[in-house]
Amino acid sequence: MIGLLGIVIFLYAFSTVKNIERKVSEPVIKFKGDNNLFLTHENVSKLLIQKNQSAKNKSKETLDLNELETALNSNQMVKSAQVHLSVNGILTAEIEQKKPIARVRTNASYYIDDQGTYMPLSSNYTARVPLVTGQIEKNNLANVFKIAQKVNEDEFLKKHVIEIHQTEKNTIFLKFRQYNFTVQLGSLKNLDKKIMNLKAFYNKALKEKSLNNYANVNLQFESQVVCTKI
C-alpha cells in the first residue's frame, strides 16, 4: 500500500510538472454569427499578444486569459469575446462581431451598430446598409440610431430606404432606392404612425403608377400625407 501510494504521488507530481511546462498551440479562432468578417483571423491573432509576445508556444501557466479577453473586447469591431484554454494546451478564441445597421458618411465615415454605438469601417468587408448623412455627431447617435433601427427591423423600409438624412434641428429625411421623391419624417415622434401612413401612400401610388410624379412626401402631420408633385 505504501509503495502504491508512492507511485500515485509520483505520477501526480510528474503530470503536474508536464502540464505546467506544456506550450500553447496555435490559437483556434471561431467567429459566431454570420460569415461577414470585418475582422480576419490574422487581426484576431495580433490581438492575442501578451507583453509583446504571441500566445503561441508560451507556457500555460504564464498565460493570462483575462488579459487576452480584455484585448479582444477592446477592439471596436468586437461585440464580445471569450478565450478558453484546454488541458492539452489548445487556445480557443470565440468572437462575436458587432452588426452594423447604418453607415455614417459625413466628414468622418463609420458604422452605427445594432446597439447604437460607434463601429469603425473595415478594409475586409463592406456592409450593405443605409447611408446616414447631414449633421451627425459621433457622441450623439440616439436620434439616427432610432430610425436606422426601425429601417433595419421593418421589411418595407429595409427594401426601399437607402439614405437617412438629419438636419441641424434633428429633422429626418429618407431617400428611396428606386424613386426620386424625398420622405420628410420630421421628428421621430409618432414614428410608427408615420411609417404606417407612408406605406398607405406608397401602396396607393403604386397602384395608380404615380410614384414617379412626386418630389416630396411629407409625413410630419399625424393624420395625413402631404405630397408635392414634380
VENHUQUI-V401345 format. One record per residue. RES is the residue in three letters. PHI is phi in whole degrees, -180 to 180 (* if undefined). Layout:
BEGIN
[[RES,PHI] [RES,PHI]]
END
This chain:
BEGIN
[[MET,*] [ILE,-65] [GLY,-64] [LEU,-63] [LEU,-62] [GLY,-64] [ILE,-64] [VAL,-62] [ILE,-63] [PHE,-63] [LEU,-65] [TYR,-63] [ALA,-63] [PHE,-64] [SER,-68] [THR,-64] [VAL,-64] [LYS,-63] [ASN,-68] [ILE,-64] [GLU,-82] [ARG,-62] [LYS,-92] [VAL,-78] [SER,-81] [GLU,-58] [PRO,-59] [VAL,-96] [ILE,-112] [LYS,-122] [PHE,-105] [LYS,-85] [GLY,86] [ASP,-73] [ASN,-96] [ASN,-81] [LEU,-91] [PHE,-77] [LEU,-108] [THR,-98] [HIS,-60] [GLU,-66] [ASN,-59] [VAL,-67] [SER,-59] [LYS,-68] [LEU,-79] [LEU,-84] [ILE,-117] [GLN,-128] [LYS,55] [ASN,64] [GLN,-128] [SER,-66] [ALA,-68] [LYS,-63] [ASN,70] [LYS,-81] [SER,-67] [LYS,-57] [GLU,-72] [THR,-95] [LEU,-88] [ASP,-102] [LEU,-65] [ASN,-63] [GLU,-66] [LEU,-68] [GLU,-63] [THR,-62] [ALA,-63] [LEU,-69] [ASN,-70] [SER,-77] [ASN,-72] [GLN,-78] [MET,-100] [VAL,-99] [LYS,-83] [SER,-157] [ALA,-147] [GLN,-133] [VAL,-122] [HIS,-125] [LEU,-130] [SER,-81] [VAL,-60] [ASN,-88] [GLY,89] [ILE,-88] [LEU,-94] [THR,-121] [ALA,-116] [GLU,-106] [ILE,-116] [GLU,-112] [GLN,-81] [LYS,-67] [LYS,-114] [PRO,-75] [ILE,-121] [ALA,-158] [ARG,-124] [VAL,-77] [ARG,-133] [THR,-127] [ASN,-74] [ALA,-128] [SER,-122] [TYR,-166] [TYR,-95] [ILE,-110] [ASP,-87] [ASP,-75] [GLN,-105] [GLY,83] [THR,-113] [TYR,-68] [MET,-141] [PRO,-71] [LEU,-70] [SER,-120] [SER,-82] [ASN,-95] [TYR,-157] [THR,-115] [ALA,-80] [ARG,-90] [VAL,-134] [PRO,-61] [LEU,-80] [VAL,-119] [THR,-126] [GLY,100] [GLN,-93] [ILE,-125] [GLU,-114] [LYS,-60] [ASN,-94] [ASN,-146] [LEU,-103] [ALA,-58] [ASN,-67] [VAL,-71] [PHE,-64] [LYS,-61] [ILE,-76] [ALA,-63] [GLN,-64] [LYS,-64] [VAL,-62] [ASN,-67] [GLU,-92] [ASP,-102] [GLU,-61] [PHE,-63] [LEU,-67] [LYS,-62] [LYS,-73] [HIS,-106] [VAL,-80] [ILE,-115] [GLU,-149] [ILE,-116] [HIS,-117] [GLN,-119] [THR,-87] [GLU,-60] [LYS,-94] [ASN,66] [THR,-77] [ILE,-107] [PHE,-121] [LEU,-120] [LYS,-118] [PHE,-94] [ARG,-69] [GLN,-104] [TYR,-126] [ASN,-89] [PHE,-74] [THR,-103] [VAL,-97] [GLN,-100] [LEU,-82] [GLY,77] [SER,-79] [LEU,-94] [LYS,-67] [ASN,56] [LEU,-60] [ASP,-61] [LYS,-65] [LYS,-65] [ILE,-67] [MET,-63] [ASN,-65] [LEU,-63] [LYS,-65] [ALA,-64] [PHE,-61] [TYR,-60] [ASN,-65] [LYS,-68] [ALA,-68] [LEU,-65] [LYS,-65] [GLU,-85] [LYS,56] [SER,-119] [LEU,-61] [ASN,-80] [ASN,-91] [TYR,-110] [ALA,-104] [ASN,-146] [VAL,-121] [ASN,-99] [LEU,-108] [GLN,-69] [PHE,-96] [GLU,-61] [SER,-99] [GLN,-154] [VAL,-113] [VAL,-104] [CYS,-114] [THR,-113] [LYS,-84] [ILE,-68]]
END
